[in-house]
Amino acid sequence: MANLPAILDKAEHHAENLKFDPSVLGNARLSPDMHNLAVQVQFVTVHAKGVGGRLSGIEVPVYENSEISISDLQVRPAKTSAFLRGLTATQIHYETAYAILRHNGVDIGKADYLGAL
């Protein structure tokens, strides 16, 4: 999460150096049937904050999924990192409890860990 804004910053400078609109990169995709860069960045932050929220048992912040410019996309990982830094280790010990129970043969799996998605 910490490196994503720096990568996006390099992308923005790349577009500026080649004199094209950086939003072109926000709309870029590797294949016609995949999501574009903007949605990929949105997914990364949705998953990270979702895991943090579920592990800590607190409400997950909701972000608008309207970013397309590189500048707008840089804000998402920063907000997500701030949210994750605000969590304490004691809020996240659920993961260890799950691992101990599973290690000892309790019939639990991914669905039990993640809950309803």
TIMARTOR-463597 format. One record per atom (N, C-alpha, C): residue in three letters; x, y, z. Coordinates in Angstrom, 3 decimals, padded with zeros to 6 digits, m for minus. Layout:
# TIMARTOR-463597
<mivex ALA; c1 X; c2 Y; c3 Z>;
...
This chain:
# TIMARTOR-463597
<mivex MET; c1 000.829; c2 m001.190; c3 000.000>;
<mivex MET; c1 000.000; c2 000.000; c3 000.000>;
<mivex MET; c1 000.874; c2 001.255; c3 000.000>;
<mivex ALA; c1 001.983; c2 001.189; c3 000.707>;
<mivex ALA; c1 002.834; c2 002.374; c3 000.811>;
<mivex ALA; c1 003.508; c2 002.718; c3 m000.511>;
<mivex ASN; c1 003.771; c2 001.723; c3 m001.347>;
<mivex ASN; c1 004.473; c2 001.972; c3 m002.607>;
<mivex ASN; c1 003.549; c2 002.400; c3 m003.743>;
<mivex LEU; c1 002.276; c2 002.123; c3 m003.616>;
<mivex LEU; c1 001.345; c2 002.410; c3 m004.701>;
<mivex LEU; c1 001.298; c2 003.894; c3 m005.080>;
<mivex PRO; c1 001.222; c2 004.824; c3 m004.127>;
<mivex PRO; c1 001.237; c2 006.243; c3 m004.527>;
<mivex PRO; c1 002.509; c2 006.641; c3 m005.284>;
<mivex ALA; c1 003.640; c2 006.065; c3 m004.896>;
<mivex ALA; c1 004.893; c2 006.383; c3 m005.580>;
<mivex ALA; c1 004.881; c2 005.873; c3 m007.015>;
<mivex ILE; c1 004.329; c2 004.679; c3 m007.222>;
<mivex ILE; c1 004.220; c2 004.129; c3 m008.571>;
<mivex ILE; c1 003.283; c2 004.984; c3 m009.414>;
<mivex LEU; c1 002.176; c2 005.396; c3 m008.822>;
<mivex LEU; c1 001.231; c2 006.249; c3 m009.543>;
<mivex LEU; c1 001.843; c2 007.613; c3 m009.852>;
<mivex ASP; c1 002.665; c2 008.109; c3 m008.937>;
<mivex ASP; c1 003.366; c2 009.379; c3 m009.170>;
<mivex ASP; c1 004.296; c2 009.253; c3 m010.377>;
<mivex LYS; c1 005.006; c2 008.141; c3 m010.461>;
<mivex LYS; c1 005.876; c2 007.911; c3 m011.621>;
<mivex LYS; c1 005.056; c2 007.829; c3 m012.905>;
<mivex ALA; c1 003.885; c2 007.219; c3 m012.820>;
<mivex ALA; c1 003.006; c2 007.132; c3 m013.995>;
<mivex ALA; c1 002.576; c2 008.526; c3 m014.443>;
<mivex GLU; c1 002.239; c2 009.371; c3 m013.470>;
<mivex GLU; c1 001.821; c2 010.733; c3 m013.803>;
<mivex GLU; c1 002.966; c2 011.505; c3 m014.454>;
<mivex HIS; c1 004.170; c2 011.378; c3 m013.905>;
<mivex HIS; c1 005.331; c2 012.050; c3 m014.501>;
<mivex HIS; c1 005.625; c2 011.506; c3 m015.904>;
<mivex HIS; c1 005.455; c2 010.228; c3 m016.089>;
<mivex HIS; c1 005.647; c2 009.609; c3 m017.396>;
<mivex HIS; c1 004.719; c2 010.250; c3 m018.429>;
<mivex ALA; c1 003.459; c2 010.383; c3 m018.059>;
<mivex ALA; c1 002.486; c2 011.002; c3 m018.972>;
<mivex ALA; c1 002.848; c2 012.455; c3 m019.255>;
<mivex GLU; c1 003.251; c2 013.173; c3 m018.219>;
<mivex GLU; c1 003.637; c2 014.580; c3 m018.408>;
<mivex GLU; c1 004.853; c2 014.698; c3 m019.323>;
<mivex ASN; c1 005.836; c2 013.817; c3 m019.114>;
<mivex ASN; c1 007.048; c2 013.869; c3 m019.947>;
<mivex ASN; c1 006.757; c2 013.555; c3 m021.412>;
<mivex LEU; c1 005.811; c2 012.658; c3 m021.642>;
<mivex LEU; c1 005.456; c2 012.302; c3 m023.015>;
<mivex LEU; c1 004.294; c2 013.138; c3 m023.552>;
<mivex LYS; c1 003.835; c2 014.072; c3 m022.721>;
<mivex LYS; c1 002.804; c2 015.041; c3 m023.094>;
<mivex LYS; c1 001.473; c2 014.395; c3 m023.511>;
<mivex PHE; c1 000.995; c2 013.466; c3 m022.646>;
<mivex PHE; c1 m000.356; c2 012.955; c3 m022.849>;
<mivex PHE; c1 m001.110; c2 013.008; c3 m021.531>;
<mivex ASP; c1 m002.403; c2 012.995; c3 m021.616>;
<mivex ASP; c1 m003.275; c2 013.092; c3 m020.452>;
<mivex ASP; c1 m003.097; c2 011.860; c3 m019.562>;
<mivex PRO; c1 m002.710; c2 012.042; c3 m018.288>;
<mivex PRO; c1 m002.502; c2 010.903; c3 m017.391>;
<mivex PRO; c1 m003.747; c2 010.040; c3 m017.184>;
<mivex SER; c1 m004.936; c2 010.597; c3 m017.434>;
<mivex SER; c1 m006.148; c2 009.783; c3 m017.280>;
<mivex SER; c1 m006.197; c2 008.644; c3 m018.298>;
<mivex VAL; c1 m005.410; c2 008.763; c3 m019.370>;
<mivex VAL; c1 m005.300; c2 007.659; c3 m020.323>;
<mivex VAL; c1 m004.807; c2 006.410; c3 m019.589>;
<mivex LEU; c1 m003.866; c2 006.594; c3 m018.673>;
<mivex LEU; c1 m003.357; c2 005.453; c3 m017.904>;
<mivex LEU; c1 m004.411; c2 004.919; c3 m016.941>;
<mivex GLY; c1 m005.221; c2 005.791; c3 m016.382>;
<mivex GLY; c1 m006.298; c2 005.352; c3 m015.494>;
<mivex GLY; c1 m007.297; c2 004.466; c3 m016.203>;
<mivex ASN; c1 m007.449; c2 004.679; c3 m017.497>;
<mivex ASN; c1 m008.364; c2 003.864; c3 m018.306>;
<mivex ASN; c1 m007.683; c2 002.677; c3 m018.970>;
<mivex ALA; c1 m006.365; c2 002.556; c3 m018.810>;
<mivex ALA; c1 m005.609; c2 001.492; c3 m019.483>;
<mivex ALA; c1 m005.908; c2 000.128; c3 m018.865>;
<mivex ARG; c1 m005.846; c2 m000.890; c3 m019.698>;
<mivex ARG; c1 m006.039; c2 m002.279; c3 m019.255>;
<mivex ARG; c1 m005.143; c2 m003.184; c3 m020.085>;
<mivex LEU; c1 m004.854; c2 m004.352; c3 m019.557>;
<mivex LEU; c1 m004.010; c2 m005.299; c3 m020.271>;
<mivex LEU; c1 m004.782; c2 m006.103; c3 m021.303>;
<mivex SER; c1 m006.060; c2 m006.256; c3 m021.071>;
<mivex SER; c1 m006.907; c2 m007.053; c3 m021.949>;
<mivex SER; c1 m008.289; c2 m006.414; c3 m021.979>;
<mivex PRO; c1 m008.995; c2 m006.509; c3 m023.086>;
<mivex PRO; c1 m010.314; c2 m005.879; c3 m023.177>;
<mivex PRO; c1 m011.319; c2 m006.377; c3 m022.137>;
<mivex ASP; c1 m011.132; c2 m007.599; c3 m021.662>;
<mivex ASP; c1 m012.099; c2 m008.147; c3 m020.713>;
<mivex ASP; c1 m011.694; c2 m007.991; c3 m019.251>;
<mivex MET; c1 m010.700; c2 m007.159; c3 m018.974>;
<mivex MET; c1 m010.307; c2 m006.928; c3 m017.582>;
<mivex MET; c1 m010.624; c2 m005.498; c3 m017.171>;
<mivex HIS; c1 m010.615; c2 m005.264; c3 m015.868>;
<mivex HIS; c1 m010.854; c2 m003.908; c3 m015.365>;
<mivex HIS; c1 m009.646; c2 m003.028; c3 m015.639>;
<mivex ASN; c1 m009.906; c2 m001.733; c3 m015.763>;
<mivex ASN; c1 m008.827; c2 m000.788; c3 m016.036>;
<mivex ASN; c1 m008.008; c2 m000.495; c3 m014.772>;
<mivex LEU; c1 m006.952; c2 000.287; c3 m014.950>;
<mivex LEU; c1 m006.055; c2 000.612; c3 m013.846>;
<mivex LEU; c1 m006.792; c2 001.245; c3 m012.676>;
<mivex ALA; c1 m007.686; c2 002.171; c3 m012.957>;
<mivex ALA; c1 m008.413; c2 002.846; c3 m011.880>;
<mivex ALA; c1 m009.165; c2 001.836; c3 m011.013>;
<mivex VAL; c1 m009.846; c2 000.904; c3 m011.633>;
<mivex VAL; c1 m010.603; c2 m000.102; c3 m010.881>;
<mivex VAL; c1 m009.654; c2 m001.039; c3 m010.140>;
<mivex GLN; c1 m008.518; c2 m001.359; c3 m010.738>;
<mivex GLN; c1 m007.542; c2 m002.218; c3 m010.059>;
<mivex GLN; c1 m007.035; c2 m001.559; c3 m008.775>;
<mivex VAL; c1 m006.770; c2 m000.254; c3 m008.826>;
<mivex VAL; c1 m006.341; c2 000.475; c3 m007.624>;
<mivex VAL; c1 m007.477; c2 000.492; c3 m006.607>;
<mivex GLN; c1 m008.694; c2 000.698; c3 m007.072>;
<mivex GLN; c1 m009.847; c2 000.675; c3 m006.165>;
<mivex GLN; c1 m009.963; c2 m000.686; c3 m005.493>;
<mivex PHE; c1 m009.792; c2 m001.768; c3 m006.250>;
<mivex PHE; c1 m009.865; c2 m003.115; c3 m005.679>;
<mivex PHE; c1 m008.811; c2 m003.323; c3 m004.592>;
<mivex VAL; c1 m007.589; c2 m002.880; c3 m004.856>;
<mivex VAL; c1 m006.510; c2 m003.053; c3 m003.876>;
<mivex VAL; c1 m006.897; c2 m002.411; c3 m002.548>;
<mivex THR; c1 m007.419; c2 m001.211; c3 m002.605>;
<mivex THR; c1 m007.758; c2 m000.518; c3 m001.359>;
<mivex THR; c1 m009.000; c2 m001.113; c3 m000.712>;
<mivex VAL; c1 m009.958; c2 m001.554; c3 m001.513>;
<mivex VAL; c1 m011.163; c2 m002.186; c3 m000.958>;
<mivex VAL; c1 m010.779; c2 m003.444; c3 m000.190>;
<mivex HIS; c1 m009.917; c2 m004.254; c3 m000.775>;
<mivex HIS; c1 m009.522; c2 m005.492; c3 m000.110>;
<mivex HIS; c1 m008.703; c2 m005.221; c3 001.148>;
<mivex ALA; c1 m007.767; c2 m004.310; c3 001.073>;
<mivex ALA; c1 m006.915; c2 m004.028; c3 002.233>;
<mivex ALA; c1 m007.718; c2 m003.475; c3 003.406>;
<mivex LYS; c1 m008.547; c2 m002.480; c3 003.151>;
<mivex LYS; c1 m009.322; c2 m001.916; c3 004.258>;
<mivex LYS; c1 m010.378; c2 m002.905; c3 004.740>;
<mivex GLY; c1 m010.884; c2 m003.738; c3 003.824>;
<mivex GLY; c1 m011.857; c2 m004.743; c3 004.209>;
<mivex GLY; c1 m011.270; c2 m005.768; c3 005.157>;
<mivex VAL; c1 m010.077; c2 m006.232; c3 004.846>;
<mivex VAL; c1 m009.401; c2 m007.189; c3 005.730>;
<mivex VAL; c1 m009.133; c2 m006.542; c3 007.082>;
<mivex GLY; c1 m008.612; c2 m005.336; c3 007.069>;
<mivex GLY; c1 m008.341; c2 m004.644; c3 008.337>;
<mivex GLY; c1 m009.591; c2 m004.466; c3 009.174>;
<mivex GLY; c1 m010.660; c2 m004.056; c3 008.530>;
<mivex GLY; c1 m011.920; c2 m003.856; c3 009.244>;
<mivex GLY; c1 m012.487; c2 m005.153; c3 009.788>;
<mivex ARG; c1 m012.471; c2 m006.208; c3 008.957>;
<mivex ARG; c1 m013.014; c2 m007.493; c3 009.420>;
<mivex ARG; c1 m012.170; c2 m008.088; c3 010.541>;
<mivex LEU; c1 m010.850; c2 m007.995; c3 010.417>;
<mivex LEU; c1 m009.994; c2 m008.550; c3 011.462>;
<mivex LEU; c1 m010.150; c2 m007.808; c3 012.785>;
<mivex SER; c1 m010.373; c2 m006.526; c3 012.703>;
<mivex SER; c1 m010.475; c2 m005.728; c3 013.926>;
<mivex SER; c1 m011.908; c2 m005.619; c3 014.442>;
<mivex GLY; c1 m012.853; c2 m006.024; c3 013.622>;
<mivex GLY; c1 m014.250; c2 m005.954; c3 014.042>;
<mivex GLY; c1 m014.830; c2 m004.551; c3 014.022>;
<mivex ILE; c1 m014.207; c2 m003.648; c3 013.253>;
<mivex ILE; c1 m014.740; c2 m002.287; c3 013.178>;
<mivex ILE; c1 m015.298; c2 m002.033; c3 011.784>;
<mivex GLU; c1 m016.070; c2 m000.985; c3 011.671>;
<mivex GLU; c1 m016.701; c2 m000.647; c3 010.402>;
<mivex GLU; c1 m015.645; c2 m000.263; c3 009.372>;
<mivex VAL; c1 m015.797; c2 m000.804; c3 008.193>;
<mivex VAL; c1 m014.867; c2 m000.528; c3 007.095>;
<mivex VAL; c1 m015.270; c2 000.779; c3 006.429>;
<mivex PRO; c1 m014.331; c2 001.708; c3 006.247>;
<mivex PRO; c1 m014.687; c2 002.957; c3 005.567>;
<mivex PRO; c1 m015.125; c2 002.701; c3 004.128>;
<mivex VAL; c1 m016.052; c2 003.504; c3 003.662>;
<mivex VAL; c1 m016.556; c2 003.384; c3 002.292>;
<mivex VAL; c1 m015.996; c2 004.546; c3 001.481>;
<mivex TYR; c1 m015.425; c2 004.231; c3 000.336>;
<mivex TYR; c1 m014.911; c2 005.260; c3 m000.565>;
<mivex TYR; c1 m015.755; c2 005.261; c3 m001.831>;
<mivex GLU; c1 m015.904; c2 006.442; c3 m002.412>;
<mivex GLU; c1 m016.529; c2 006.539; c3 m003.728>;
<mivex GLU; c1 m015.592; c2 005.862; c3 m004.725>;
<mivex ASN; c1 m016.110; c2 005.202; c3 m005.683>;
<mivex ASN; c1 m015.293; c2 004.582; c3 m006.728>;
<mivex ASN; c1 m015.380; c2 005.413; c3 m008.000>;
<mivex SER; c1 m015.049; c2 006.691; c3 m007.873>;
<mivex SER; c1 m015.207; c2 007.604; c3 m009.002>;
<mivex SER; c1 m013.876; c2 008.118; c3 m009.543>;
<mivex GLU; c1 m012.768; c2 007.657; c3 m008.975>;
<mivex GLU; c1 m011.463; c2 008.169; c3 m009.406>;
<mivex GLU; c1 m011.109; c2 007.630; c3 m010.795>;
<mivex ILE; c1 m010.543; c2 008.481; c3 m011.593>;
<mivex ILE; c1 m010.016; c2 008.059; c3 m012.887>;
<mivex ILE; c1 m008.647; c2 008.698; c3 m013.122>;
<mivex SER; c1 m008.443; c2 009.891; c3 m012.578>;
<mivex SER; c1 m007.143; c2 010.541; c3 m012.766>;
<mivex SER; c1 m006.119; c2 009.913; c3 m011.824>;
<mivex ILE; c1 m004.883; c2 009.976; c3 m012.230>;
<mivex ILE; c1 m003.802; c2 009.435; c3 m011.409>;
<mivex ILE; c1 m003.746; c2 010.173; c3 m010.074>;
<mivex SER; c1 m003.943; c2 011.492; c3 m010.100>;
<mivex SER; c1 m003.930; c2 012.276; c3 m008.854>;
<mivex SER; c1 m005.007; c2 011.802; c3 m007.881>;
<mivex ASP; c1 m006.204; c2 011.552; c3 m008.404>;
<mivex ASP; c1 m007.284; c2 011.053; c3 m007.546>;
<mivex ASP; c1 m006.971; c2 009.665; c3 m007.023>;
<mivex LEU; c1 m006.390; c2 008.834; c3 m007.883>;
<mivex LEU; c1 m006.073; c2 007.462; c3 m007.468>;
<mivex LEU; c1 m005.021; c2 007.426; c3 m006.364>;
<mivex GLN; c1 m004.122; c2 008.400; c3 m006.331>;
<mivex GLN; c1 m003.082; c2 008.438; c3 m005.303>;
<mivex GLN; c1 m003.665; c2 008.641; c3 m003.908>;
<mivex VAL; c1 m004.825; c2 009.232; c3 m003.813>;
<mivex VAL; c1 m005.453; c2 009.511; c3 m002.513>;
<mivex VAL; c1 m005.943; c2 008.219; c3 m001.855>;
<mivex ARG; c1 m006.442; c2 007.277; c3 m002.637>;
<mivex ARG; c1 m007.020; c2 006.043; c3 m002.082>;
<mivex ARG; c1 m006.044; c2 005.246; c3 m001.229>;
<mivex PRO; c1 m004.846; c2 004.914; c3 m001.737>;
<mivex PRO; c1 m003.939; c2 004.148; c3 m000.884>;
<mivex PRO; c1 m003.487; c2 004.933; c3 000.344>;
<mivex ALA; c1 m003.391; c2 006.242; c3 000.225>;
<mivex ALA; c1 m003.020; c2 007.053; c3 001.387>;
<mivex ALA; c1 m004.100; c2 006.977; c3 002.465>;
<mivex LYS; c1 m005.377; c2 007.090; c3 002.044>;
<mivex LYS; c1 m006.482; c2 006.974; c3 003.008>;
<mivex LYS; c1 m006.518; c2 005.575; c3 003.616>;
<mivex THR; c1 m006.302; c2 004.576; c3 002.784>;
<mivex THR; c1 m006.342; c2 003.195; c3 003.265>;
<mivex THR; c1 m005.204; c2 002.935; c3 004.241>;
<mivex SER; c1 m004.011; c2 003.417; c3 003.927>;
<mivex SER; c1 m002.870; c2 003.252; c3 004.836>;
<mivex SER; c1 m003.135; c2 003.927; c3 006.174>;
<mivex ALA; c1 m003.729; c2 005.109; c3 006.133>;
<mivex ALA; c1 m004.054; c2 005.817; c3 007.381>;
<mivex ALA; c1 m005.041; c2 005.007; c3 008.213>;
<mivex PHE; c1 m006.049; c2 004.426; c3 007.560>;
<mivex PHE; c1 m007.016; c2 003.584; c3 008.269>;
<mivex PHE; c1 m006.315; c2 002.382; c3 008.904>;
<mivex LEU; c1 m005.477; c2 001.711; c3 008.127>;
<mivex LEU; c1 m004.794; c2 000.522; c3 008.636>;
<mivex LEU; c1 m003.825; c2 000.853; c3 009.767>;
<mivex ARG; c1 m003.142; c2 001.993; c3 009.674>;
<mivex ARG; c1 m002.226; c2 002.404; c3 010.755>;
<mivex ARG; c1 m002.979; c2 002.710; c3 012.043>;
<mivex GLY; c1 m004.248; c2 003.052; c3 011.916>;
<mivex GLY; c1 m005.060; c2 003.344; c3 013.092>;
<mivex GLY; c1 m005.509; c2 002.103; c3 013.846>;
<mivex LEU; c1 m005.316; c2 000.925; c3 013.271>;
<mivex LEU; c1 m005.698; c2 m000.313; c3 013.946>;
<mivex LEU; c1 m004.591; c2 m000.743; c3 014.899>;
<mivex THR; c1 m004.980; c2 m001.318; c3 016.010>;
<mivex THR; c1 m003.987; c2 m001.784; c3 016.982>;
<mivex THR; c1 m003.855; c2 m003.300; c3 016.907>;
<mivex ALA; c1 m002.734; c2 m003.800; c3 017.385>;
<mivex ALA; c1 m002.486; c2 m005.245; c3 017.376>;
<mivex ALA; c1 m003.559; c2 m005.997; c3 018.152>;
<mivex THR; c1 m004.046; c2 m005.429; c3 019.229>;
<mivex THR; c1 m005.055; c2 m006.130; c3 020.017>;
<mivex THR; c1 m006.364; c2 m006.260; c3 019.252>;
<mivex GLN; c1 m006.611; c2 m005.386; c3 018.294>;
<mivex GLN; c1 m007.818; c2 m005.477; c3 017.489>;
<mivex GLN; c1 m007.731; c2 m006.607; c3 016.459>;
<mivex ILE; c1 m006.533; c2 m007.064; c3 016.160>;
<mivex ILE; c1 m006.346; c2 m007.991; c3 015.057>;
<mivex ILE; c1 m005.993; c2 m009.407; c3 015.531>;
<mivex HIS; c1 m006.070; c2 m009.702; c3 016.805>;
<mivex HIS; c1 m005.699; c2 m011.054; c3 017.276>;
<mivex HIS; c1 m006.664; c2 m012.127; c3 016.863>;
<mivex TYR; c1 m007.760; c2 m011.771; c3 016.214>;
<mivex TYR; c1 m008.705; c2 m012.752; c3 015.685>;
<mivex TYR; c1 m007.991; c2 m013.717; c3 014.746>;
<mivex GLU; c1 m007.057; c2 m013.214; c3 013.938>;
<mivex GLU; c1 m006.327; c2 m014.051; c3 012.995>;
<mivex GLU; c1 m005.600; c2 m015.169; c3 013.720>;
<mivex THR; c1 m004.954; c2 m014.858; c3 014.822>;
<mivex THR; c1 m004.234; c2 m015.861; c3 015.590>;
<mivex THR; c1 m005.199; c2 m016.875; c3 016.188>;
<mivex ALA; c1 m006.334; c2 m016.423; c3 016.686>;
<mivex ALA; c1 m007.330; c2 m017.332; c3 017.250>;
<mivex ALA; c1 m007.802; c2 m018.311; c3 016.177>;
<mivex TYR; c1 m008.085; c2 m017.808; c3 014.990>;
<mivex TYR; c1 m008.505; c2 m018.658; c3 013.882>;
<mivex TYR; c1 m007.420; c2 m019.694; c3 013.582>;
<mivex ALA; c1 m006.165; c2 m019.254; c3 013.490>;
<mivex ALA; c1 m005.066; c2 m020.162; c3 013.156>;
<mivex ALA; c1 m004.901; c2 m021.256; c3 014.211>;
<mivex ILE; c1 m005.006; c2 m020.898; c3 015.478>;
<mivex ILE; c1 m004.878; c2 m021.889; c3 016.552>;
<mivex ILE; c1 m005.982; c2 m022.933; c3 016.449>;
<mivex LEU; c1 m007.214; c2 m022.480; c3 016.257>;
<mivex LEU; c1 m008.335; c2 m023.416; c3 016.171>;
<mivex LEU; c1 m008.203; c2 m024.325; c3 014.951>;
<mivex ARG; c1 m007.852; c2 m023.756; c3 013.827>;
<mivex ARG; c1 m007.703; c2 m024.570; c3 012.616>;
<mivex ARG; c1 m006.564; c2 m025.566; c3 012.773>;
<mivex HIS; c1 m005.466; c2 m025.146; c3 013.349>;
<mivex HIS; c1 m004.313; c2 m026.017; c3 013.580>;
<mivex HIS; c1 m004.690; c2 m027.208; c3 014.461>;
<mivex ASN; c1 m005.634; c2 m026.999; c3 015.356>;
<mivex ASN; c1 m006.051; c2 m028.052; c3 016.278>;
<mivex ASN; c1 m007.250; c2 m028.846; c3 015.765>;
<mivex GLY; c1 m007.498; c2 m028.782; c3 014.474>;
<mivex GLY; c1 m008.474; c2 m029.646; c3 013.853>;
<mivex GLY; c1 m009.904; c2 m029.156; c3 013.840>;
<mivex VAL; c1 m010.171; c2 m027.945; c3 014.304>;
<mivex VAL; c1 m011.536; c2 m027.425; c3 014.251>;
<mivex VAL; c1 m011.916; c2 m027.257; c3 012.783>;
<mivex ASP; c1 m013.108; c2 m027.725; c3 012.419>;
<mivex ASP; c1 m013.552; c2 m027.705; c3 011.038>;
<mivex ASP; c1 m013.997; c2 m026.306; c3 010.633>;
<mivex ILE; c1 m013.034; c2 m025.442; c3 010.391>;
<mivex ILE; c1 m013.298; c2 m024.086; c3 009.924>;
<mivex ILE; c1 m012.474; c2 m023.848; c3 008.667>;
<mivex GLY; c1 m012.930; c2 m022.922; c3 007.849>;
<mivex GLY; c1 m012.222; c2 m022.648; c3 006.604>;
<mivex GLY; c1 m012.301; c2 m021.189; c3 006.233>;
<mivex LYS; c1 m011.995; c2 m020.916; c3 004.974>;
<mivex LYS; c1 m011.927; c2 m019.554; c3 004.473>;
<mivex LYS; c1 m013.239; c2 m018.792; c3 004.696>;
<mivex ALA; c1 m014.354; c2 m019.439; c3 004.446>;
<mivex ALA; c1 m015.643; c2 m018.774; c3 004.616>;
<mivex ALA; c1 m015.881; c2 m018.356; c3 006.061>;
<mivex ASP; c1 m015.415; c2 m019.174; c3 007.006>;
<mivex ASP; c1 m015.546; c2 m018.826; c3 008.422>;
<mivex ASP; c1 m014.666; c2 m017.608; c3 008.764>;
<mivex TYR; c1 m013.510; c2 m017.574; c3 008.153>;
<mivex TYR; c1 m012.558; c2 m016.508; c3 008.441>;
<mivex TYR; c1 m013.009; c2 m015.176; c3 007.851>;
<mivex LEU; c1 m013.430; c2 m015.208; c3 006.587>;
<mivex LEU; c1 m013.805; c2 m013.972; c3 005.901>;
<mivex LEU; c1 m015.220; c2 m013.512; c3 006.232>;
<mivex GLY; c1 m016.079; c2 m014.438; c3 006.589>;
<mivex GLY; c1 m017.473; c2 m014.080; c3 006.846>;
<mivex GLY; c1 m018.203; c2 m013.820; c3 005.548>;
<mivex ALA; c1 m019.350; c2 m013.226; c3 005.626>;
<mivex ALA; c1 m020.155; c2 m012.936; c3 004.426>;
<mivex ALA; c1 m019.506; c2 m011.828; c3 003.628>;
<mivex LEU; c1 m019.308; c2 m012.096; c3 002.373>;
<mivex LEU; c1 m018.717; c2 m011.083; c3 001.494>;
<mivex LEU; c1 m019.763; c2 m010.459; c3 000.633>;
